[in-house]
Amino acid sequence: MPETNNAFSRVEFVISAGITGGLPPEDLPELAFAGRSNVGKSSVINALANRKRLAFVSKTPGRTQTINFFDLGGRGRLVDLPGYGYARVPQEVRAQWDQLVGGYLGSRVSLAGVVVLMDARHPFTAHDEHLLEWLRPAGRRLLVLLSKCDKLSRQERRKILHAAQARLAARAIDGETRLFSSLSGEGVEETRSLLEDWLRAAGDEHKKPPVKGK
């Protein structure tokens, strides 16, 4: 039976930020969700929160142009980042998004982990690879979530999961991989549990007293 007292069961929208100066204070651990445009990020967030329209599901790639923050019952925040890699978005808009998202991922002290969503049928696009390489030196907790896995057979799902794990290992990228389907529910509880562990760990790290001499 799904846990009813998890952080995602109490999720509420907080604010949308279009410039780095508009971000909320860094007083809670944050879980950032990234992925190419139209990969199904909003559907994943809605599934984790067990809500239908917490995050707006759009059929128009490139719609989300801000960083959207959601409170997780006071335990942390879920951060919905703008999608990347959609060619029809004007270059100046893409540059603005890159600056906004890059600034957030590169300097956000409260960032507890990053979830990179990929379509299980077409994972590791050039844009996905670029983001993973960019994240590697930052040392953030990383989860590669292979969404829309219900579109694949059981054998295909096992194959793509093992291939994704091998791909990260070959690039010396420290991260976890999961299969996920917002339609069938596969991976929802498992992913939610992992992310709650990240929030708890980040909270414990924040509470540690500073080391003397530093």
N, C-alpha and C positions, 0 to 999 in steps of 0.2 A: 504494500500500500504506500503511495507517495507520502512523503513527510510533509505535514501541514505547517510546521513551525520553522521552515527553512527561510533563509534571507530572501529568496526569490518570490516567496508567497506574499511578501509585503512590499513589493517594488512599486515605486511611485515616481512619475516624471518630476524632475527638478528644474532644469534649465537647458536652453540651447545656446551654445557659444559660437560666435562667428569669428572672434579674434581671441588671441591667447590671453589678453587682459580681461576677458569676460568669463574666464574659468572660475569655478567655485574654489573655496579654500582647500588646501591640501590636508584636511583634518581626518579623512577616512581613506582606507585602502580602496583602490579602484581596479576594476576589471575591464579592459578595453577590448572591443570587438572590431576587427578589421576584416576587409574582404573586398574583392572586386565588385564593381557595380552589378546589381541584379543577381548576386550569388545566393540570395535568400537569407541575408543577415537578419532582417526584421522578423522573418518567420521563425528563425532560431531563437531570437530574444523572446518573442511571444510564447514559444513552446516552453522555454525555461521558466518563464513567469506564469505559465498556465493561464494566459490571457489571450484574447482574440485580437485586440487592436491597441496593445500598449505601445508597440513600435509600428508605425504606419508601413504597410506592405504596398509598395508601388510597382507597377509594371513598366514604369519609365526609368531606365537606368540613369544614374547621375542626379536623381531628385534631391537626395539628402546632401545639403551643402554646409551643414553645421555639425559641431560635436554635441551630441545629446546626452545629458546626464540623468540617470535614474537612481533614486535612493533605494538601498536594499535593507529596509527596516532598521536603519541606523547602524548597520554592521559594515557598510561599505557602499560603493557606488558601481553601477554598471554604466559603461561609457560606450555609446554607439558612434563610431567614427564614420566619416564620409566614405563612400565607396570609391575605389580607384580603378583606373584602366579602361574607362569608357571613352572611346575615340571621339564621339560627337560633342563632348563638352568642350567649349572654347578653351584655347591654350591658356589664356589669362586666368580663367576660372580654375583650371587644373593647377596652375602655379600657386594660386591662392590657397587651394585645398592642401597642396603639398607643404606649404609653409605652415599652415595651421596644424595639420596632423603631425608633421615632422617636429614642430616645436613642442607639441604635447608629448609624443612618444620619447623624444630625446631628453626632456628636462623635467618631466613630472615626477616629483619625489614620491608621491602617494600611489604611483602605478604599481599594483601588486602582481599583475600578469597580463598577458596579451593572448587573445583567442583569434587565430587567423582562420577564417572560413574559406573553404575551397569546395567547388562542386566535385563530388566524388567521381563524376563521369569525366571531368576535365581538370584534374588537379595540377598544381605546380605550373601555372602559366608563367610567362616571363615576368609579369608584374608581381605575382606571388613570390617568385624566387628573389626578386629585387627587395621586397619587403623583409623576407626572412634574413637575407644577407645584411640588410641594414640593422635589423634587430639583434643580430648575433653578438656584437661587441657590447651591447647595452646590458646583457646578462639578465634579462627579464624572464620570469616564468613564461613558458610558451606552450600553448595547446593548438595543434593543427586539427581543426574539426572538418571532417569530410561529410558535407551536407548532401541532402537529396539521395542518400544511399538506397532508399526504397526503389529507386529507378534501376538498381542493379540486382543481379541474381546473388544468391548466398555465396556461390563460388567466386563471383566477381568482387563481392565486398571483401572477402578474406584476402584476395589477391591485391586489391588496391590498398588495403590497410597495411599489409606487409611491405608493399612497395614504398608507401609513404614513410614508414618507420626506417626502412633502409636508406631512403633518400636523405632524411635528416642525419642519420648516422654517417653517411658518406661525406657529408659537408661539415661534420663535427658541430652540428647544431643541437644543443641540448633542449629537447622538447618532447611532448607527448602527442599521441595521435588518437583520435576517436572517430568512429562512424556515427552519423547522426541523421535522423529523419524527423522533421516536424510533423509529418503526416502519420507515420506508423508509430512514432514515439521511441524508436530505437535510439539508444544512447542518451536520452533526455535525462533520466535519473542519474546515470553514471556521470554525465558531464556536470550536472548541478552539484553533485556530491564533491567532485574534484574541485570545482570553483569555490565552494564553501570552505574546503580545506585550505585553499590559497588565502582566502580572506582571514581565516583564523590565524594562519601562520604569519601573515603580514601584520595582523593586530598584535600578536605576541612579540614580533620583532620591534614594533614601534614602542612597546612598553619597556623594552630592555633599557637599563640605565647606561649612559655613555661610558665608554672605557676611559679610565683615567689616563691623562697625558695626551688625549686626542681631542 
